[in-house]
């Protein structure tokens, strides 16, 4: 869907966080763990239907029932349009 909207976006080869970090760990913790493994990343956006992220993490909150909406696409485009091409 992202590519069909002509957004210039590339996913990291290791785009997925760890499946399970342990009891009491949040999605925000999973993102922080992933970022620790990938210090080359200087900007990112999380697209998820969960809300257990940290306030400083860029989250596009999708609807668990409807998935990625047009509004979500506009939010993603606004964030990634500020990134310089690699």
C-alpha positions in Angstrom: 0.0 0.0 0.0 2.8 2.4 0.8 4.5 1.9 -2.5 1.2 2.1 -4.4 0.8 5.6 -2.9 4.1 6.5 -4.5 5.8 7.2 -1.2 9.5 7.0 -1.5 10.0 4.6 1.4 12.5 1.8 2.0 12.2 -0.8 4.8 15.3 -1.9 6.6 16.4 -5.4 5.8 15.8 -6.2 9.5 12.5 -4.3 9.6 10.8 -6.4 12.4 11.4 -6.1 16.1 12.1 -9.1 18.3 9.0 -11.2 18.8 9.2 -11.3 22.6 11.5 -9.5 25.0 9.9 -10.7 28.2 7.2 -10.1 30.7 6.6 -6.4 31.3 8.2 -5.3 28.1 6.3 -2.9 25.9 6.3 -2.3 22.1 8.3 0.8 23.0 10.9 -1.3 24.7 11.0 -3.5 21.5 11.6 -0.4 19.4 14.4 0.8 21.7 16.0 -2.6 21.6 15.9 -2.6 17.8 17.3 0.9 17.6 20.2 -0.2 19.9 21.0 -3.0 17.4 20.9 -0.5 14.6 22.8 2.7 15.5 23.0 3.7 11.9 19.3 4.7 12.0 18.8 8.4 12.7 15.1 8.6 12.0 12.1 6.3 11.8 8.4 5.9 12.0 6.5 3.1 13.8 3.2 1.9 12.2 1.3 -0.1 14.8 -2.1 -0.7 16.3 -0.8 -0.8 19.8 -0.4 2.1 22.2 2.4 1.0 24.5 5.1 3.2 23.0 7.1 5.9 24.6 6.1 9.6 24.0 9.4 10.3 22.1 8.7 7.5 19.6 7.1 8.4 16.3 4.0 6.3 16.2 1.4 6.2 13.4 -1.5 4.5 15.3 -3.6 2.3 13.0 -7.0 0.8 13.8 -6.9 -2.8 14.8 -10.1 -3.5 12.8 -9.6 -1.3 9.7 -5.8 -1.3 9.4 -4.0 1.5 7.6 -6.2 4.4 6.8 -5.9 7.3 4.3 -5.3 9.6 7.3 -2.4 7.3 8.4 -1.0 7.5 4.9 -1.0 11.3 5.1 0.7 11.1 8.5 3.4 8.8 7.1 3.9 11.0 4.1 4.3 14.1 6.3 7.0 12.4 8.4 9.0 10.8 5.6 8.8 13.9 3.3 11.2 15.6 5.8 13.8 12.8 5.3 16.7 13.5 3.0 17.1 10.9 0.2 19.7 8.3 0.8 
